[in-house]
Amino acid sequence: MWIPITLAAATFQILRTARQHELRSVLSTAAAGFVRYAYGAPLAIVLSIVLFVGLGRDRPGIPGEFWAYIAVGAVSQILATVALLAAFKARDFAIGTVYSKSEVLIVAALGALGLEPALRWQGWIGALLVTVGVVWLASKGSVRALLERAGDPAALLGLLAGAGFAGAALGIRAASRALTDAPAFDRAVFTLTVLLVVQTAINAAWFSATDPSEITRTIRAWRPALPVGLFSLLGSIGWAWAFTLESAAKVRTLGQVELIIAFAVARFTMGERHGRADLLASGLVLAGVTIVTVWG
């Protein structure tokens, strides 16, 4: 069950990120990141009302540690999103996405430290294949060129995004699994709703203190921003649901199929072109994803 849910989440995520990338033409990088929370939270609240009030389903039990996990997931995801959008500004959309895929090994390493279920040895092979494919893509076939760009702002921002998304994955999984007396989907929806509300509050407070005009511009951009909120909601439900069912390492590794979707989006909607080496490296990523999914 977690496999189709993860594939759907990856698809919605890359569609949301692509729309956020386009929003940077009318909003700042931070405001483009804020859009996913500001427009996703109201939709999540409506969904929760329908589920827990309209349909009369019991709300999950909330232990104290739930709020700590939510805080980790919320802050990590905010920082990761801003870093990823800034990486897009430094380089093109698809390659900016690639840099953030250091998340795969970070999540796997945290699992090895006992913070969540660890990968088997076959899973580590798959994770390493994914990493090699990512390095190949990031270096455009030249590892030497990659090393020369080790201090490149896009590379550093991508690594920061990867670390942030890894922290968010573990935080969201821990929060959802901490809830009690409810099916996996209900726990995922409740976790997501709380997460988006907290993230919206954090972002709004930051803009209120630093530049209130950012909030006004975000509201005025509601037409292009609304699809971002919708895709964000659908993708986030998928991730939270999948995290509830399977380890974050396996879910996030399978989720790297979004890389292939990113190249398709970049090619057909943004006119970006990538050569044979990029396609071969993408195939390597898919091979690693398959190994982790089946044998990891």
C-alpha positions as CSV (number, residue, x, y, z in Angstrom):
1,M,0.0,0.0,0.0
2,W,2.8,2.5,0.8
3,I,4.3,2.2,-2.7
4,P,1.4,3.7,-4.7
5,I,0.8,6.2,-2.0
6,T,4.5,7.3,-2.2
7,L,4.5,7.5,-6.0
8,A,1.4,9.7,-5.9
9,A,3.0,11.9,-3.2
10,A,6.2,12.3,-5.3
11,T,4.1,13.3,-8.3
12,F,2.1,15.9,-6.4
13,Q,5.3,17.2,-4.8
14,I,7.2,17.9,-8.0
15,L,4.1,19.6,-9.5
16,R,3.9,21.8,-6.4
17,T,7.6,22.6,-6.5
18,A,7.4,23.5,-10.2
19,R,4.6,25.9,-9.5
20,Q,6.5,27.4,-6.6
21,H,9.5,27.9,-8.9
22,E,7.3,29.8,-11.4
23,L,5.9,31.9,-8.5
24,R,9.4,33.3,-7.9
25,S,8.7,35.7,-10.8
26,V,6.2,37.5,-8.7
27,L,7.2,36.6,-5.1
28,S,10.4,36.5,-3.2
29,T,12.0,33.1,-2.5
30,A,10.8,33.1,1.1
31,A,7.2,34.1,0.1
32,A,7.1,31.4,-2.6
33,G,7.9,28.9,0.2
34,F,5.2,30.5,2.4
35,V,2.6,29.8,-0.2
36,R,2.5,26.1,0.3
37,Y,1.6,26.5,4.0
38,A,-0.7,29.5,3.7
39,Y,-2.8,28.0,1.0
40,G,-2.4,24.4,2.1
41,A,-3.5,24.9,5.8
42,P,-7.1,26.1,5.1
43,L,-7.6,23.1,2.7
44,A,-6.2,20.7,5.4
45,I,-8.5,22.2,8.0
46,V,-11.5,21.7,5.8
47,L,-10.5,18.1,5.2
48,S,-10.1,17.5,8.9
49,I,-13.5,19.0,9.6
50,V,-15.1,16.7,7.0
51,L,-13.3,13.7,8.3
52,F,-13.6,14.2,12.1
53,V,-16.9,16.2,12.3
54,G,-18.8,15.5,9.1
55,L,-18.1,11.8,9.0
56,G,-17.9,11.5,12.8
57,R,-14.6,9.7,12.9
58,D,-12.8,9.7,16.2
59,R,-9.9,12.1,16.6
60,P,-6.6,10.3,17.3
61,G,-5.2,10.4,20.8
62,I,-2.4,13.0,21.2
63,P,0.5,12.2,23.5
64,G,2.9,14.9,24.7
65,E,5.8,14.0,22.4
66,F,3.6,14.6,19.4
67,W,4.1,18.3,19.7
68,A,7.9,18.0,19.8
69,Y,8.0,15.9,16.7
70,I,5.7,18.4,14.9
71,A,8.1,21.2,15.8
72,V,11.0,19.4,14.4
73,G,9.2,18.5,11.2
74,A,7.7,22.0,10.7
75,V,10.9,24.0,11.2
76,S,13.0,21.5,9.1
77,Q,10.6,21.6,6.2
78,I,10.4,25.4,6.2
79,L,14.2,25.7,6.1
80,A,14.5,23.0,3.4
81,T,11.9,24.5,1.2
82,V,13.5,28.0,1.3
83,A,16.9,26.4,0.6
84,L,15.6,24.4,-2.3
85,L,14.0,27.5,-4.0
86,A,17.2,29.4,-3.5
87,A,19.1,26.6,-5.1
88,F,16.8,26.9,-8.1
89,K,17.7,30.6,-8.4
90,A,21.4,29.7,-8.4
91,R,21.0,27.0,-11.1
92,D,18.2,25.5,-13.2
93,F,15.1,23.7,-11.8
94,A,16.0,20.0,-12.4
95,I,19.6,20.3,-11.2
96,G,18.5,22.3,-8.2
97,T,16.2,19.4,-7.3
98,V,19.1,16.9,-7.7
99,Y,21.3,18.7,-5.2
100,S,18.7,18.2,-2.5
101,K,18.7,14.4,-2.9
102,S,21.5,14.0,-0.4
103,E,18.4,13.5,1.8
104,V,18.5,9.8,0.9
105,L,21.7,9.0,2.6
106,I,21.0,11.4,5.5
107,V,17.7,9.6,6.3
108,A,19.4,6.2,5.9
109,A,22.3,7.2,8.2
110,L,19.9,8.4,10.8
111,G,18.2,5.0,10.6
112,A,21.6,3.4,11.2
113,L,21.9,5.5,14.3
114,G,18.7,4.0,15.6
115,L,16.5,7.0,15.1
116,E,14.2,4.9,12.9
117,P,14.1,1.4,11.3
118,A,17.4,0.9,9.5
119,L,17.9,-0.3,5.9
120,R,19.2,-3.8,5.2
121,W,22.5,-4.2,3.5
122,Q,20.8,-4.4,0.1
123,G,19.0,-1.2,0.9
124,W,22.4,0.5,1.5
125,I,23.5,-0.6,-1.9
126,G,20.4,0.9,-3.5
127,A,20.9,4.1,-1.5
128,L,24.5,4.3,-2.7
129,L,23.4,3.8,-6.3
130,V,20.9,6.6,-5.9
131,T,23.7,8.8,-4.5
132,V,26.0,8.0,-7.4
133,G,23.3,8.8,-9.9
134,V,22.7,12.1,-8.1
135,V,26.4,12.9,-8.1
136,W,26.5,12.1,-11.8
137,L,23.6,14.4,-12.5
138,A,25.0,17.2,-10.3
139,S,28.4,17.0,-12.0
140,K,27.0,16.7,-15.5
141,G,29.2,13.6,-16.0
142,S,32.4,15.1,-14.5
143,V,33.1,14.4,-10.9
144,R,36.1,16.7,-11.1
145,A,33.7,19.5,-12.1
146,L,31.5,18.6,-9.1
147,L,34.5,18.8,-6.7
148,E,35.5,22.1,-8.2
149,R,31.9,23.4,-7.4
150,A,31.9,22.0,-3.9
151,G,31.6,25.5,-2.5
152,D,29.0,26.6,-5.1
153,P,26.1,28.3,-3.4
154,A,23.6,26.0,-5.2
155,A,25.5,22.9,-3.9
156,L,25.5,24.1,-0.3
157,L,21.9,25.2,-0.5
158,G,21.0,21.8,-2.0
159,L,22.8,20.0,0.8
160,L,21.0,22.2,3.4
161,A,17.7,21.4,1.7
162,G,18.5,17.6,1.8
163,A,19.3,17.8,5.5
164,G,16.1,19.7,6.2
165,F,13.9,17.4,4.2
166,A,15.5,14.4,6.1
167,G,14.7,16.0,9.4
168,A,11.1,16.8,8.2
169,A,10.6,13.2,7.1
170,L,11.7,11.8,10.5
171,G,9.7,14.4,12.4
172,I,6.5,13.9,10.4
173,R,6.8,10.1,10.7
174,A,7.4,10.2,14.4
175,A,4.5,12.6,15.0
176,S,2.0,10.5,12.9
177,R,3.1,7.2,14.6
178,A,2.9,8.8,18.0
179,L,-0.9,9.3,17.6
180,T,-3.1,6.6,19.0
181,D,-6.5,4.9,18.5
182,A,-6.9,5.8,14.8
183,P,-6.3,4.3,11.3
184,A,-3.2,5.3,9.4
185,F,-5.0,7.7,7.1
186,D,-6.7,9.6,9.9
187,R,-3.4,10.0,11.8
188,A,-1.8,11.3,8.6
189,V,-4.5,13.9,8.0
190,F,-4.5,15.1,11.6
191,T,-0.7,15.3,11.6
192,L,-0.6,17.2,8.3
193,T,-3.3,19.7,9.5
194,V,-1.4,20.5,12.7
195,L,1.9,20.7,10.7
196,L,0.5,23.2,8.1
197,V,-1.1,25.4,10.7
198,V,2.1,25.5,12.8
199,Q,4.2,26.3,9.6
200,T,1.7,29.0,8.5
201,A,1.9,30.6,12.0
202,I,5.7,30.5,12.0
203,N,6.0,32.0,8.6
204,A,3.4,34.7,9.2
205,A,5.0,35.7,12.4
206,W,8.4,36.0,10.7
207,F,7.1,38.1,7.9
208,S,5.1,40.3,10.3
209,A,8.3,41.0,12.2
210,T,10.6,41.5,9.1
211,D,8.5,42.5,6.1
212,P,4.7,42.5,6.4
213,S,4.4,43.4,2.7
214,E,5.4,39.8,1.9
215,I,2.1,38.6,3.4
216,T,0.2,41.1,1.3
217,R,1.9,40.0,-1.9
218,T,1.2,36.4,-1.1
219,I,-2.5,37.2,-0.7
220,R,-2.6,39.1,-4.0
221,A,-1.0,36.2,-5.9
222,W,-3.8,33.9,-4.9
223,R,-4.6,32.7,-8.4
224,P,-1.2,31.1,-9.2
225,A,-0.7,30.3,-5.5
226,L,-3.9,28.3,-5.0
227,P,-2.7,25.3,-7.1
228,V,0.4,25.2,-5.0
229,G,-1.7,24.9,-1.9
230,L,-3.7,22.1,-3.5
231,F,-0.7,20.1,-4.7
232,S,1.0,20.7,-1.4
233,L,-2.0,19.3,0.5
234,L,-2.3,16.2,-1.7
235,G,1.5,15.5,-1.7
236,S,1.8,16.0,2.0
237,I,-1.1,13.7,2.8
238,G,0.6,11.1,0.7
239,W,4.0,11.5,2.5
240,A,2.4,11.5,6.0
241,W,0.3,8.4,5.1
242,A,3.3,6.6,3.7
243,F,5.5,7.5,6.7
244,T,2.9,6.0,8.9
245,L,3.0,2.7,7.0
246,E,6.7,2.3,6.3
247,S,10.2,3.6,7.4
248,A,11.2,7.1,6.3
249,A,14.3,5.7,4.6
250,K,12.4,3.5,2.2
251,V,9.6,6.0,1.6
252,R,12.0,8.9,0.8
253,T,14.2,6.6,-1.4
254,L,11.3,5.5,-3.5
255,G,10.2,9.1,-3.6
256,Q,13.3,9.9,-5.6
257,V,11.3,9.0,-8.7
258,E,10.3,12.6,-8.5
259,L,13.7,13.3,-10.0
260,I,12.6,11.7,-13.3
261,I,9.4,13.7,-13.1
262,A,11.4,16.8,-12.5
263,F,13.3,16.3,-15.8
264,A,10.1,15.7,-17.6
265,V,8.5,18.9,-16.1
266,A,11.7,20.9,-16.9
267,R,11.8,19.6,-20.5
268,F,8.1,20.0,-21.4
269,T,7.0,23.1,-19.4
270,M,10.2,25.1,-18.9
271,G,12.2,24.3,-22.1
272,E,15.3,23.0,-20.2
273,R,17.3,20.4,-22.1
274,H,19.4,17.6,-20.7
275,G,21.7,15.2,-22.5
276,R,22.2,11.4,-22.6
277,A,24.4,11.5,-19.5
278,D,21.5,13.0,-17.4
279,L,19.2,10.3,-18.7
280,L,21.7,7.5,-17.8
281,A,22.2,8.9,-14.4
282,S,18.5,9.1,-13.9
283,G,18.3,5.4,-14.8
284,L,20.9,4.7,-12.1
285,V,18.8,6.5,-9.6
286,L,15.8,4.4,-10.6
287,A,17.8,1.2,-10.2
288,G,18.8,2.2,-6.7
289,V,15.2,3.1,-5.8
290,T,14.0,-0.3,-7.1
291,I,16.6,-2.1,-4.9
292,V,15.7,-0.3,-1.8
293,T,11.9,-0.7,-2.4
294,V,12.1,-4.4,-3.1
295,W,15.0,-5.6,-1.0
296,G,15.8,-2.8,1.4
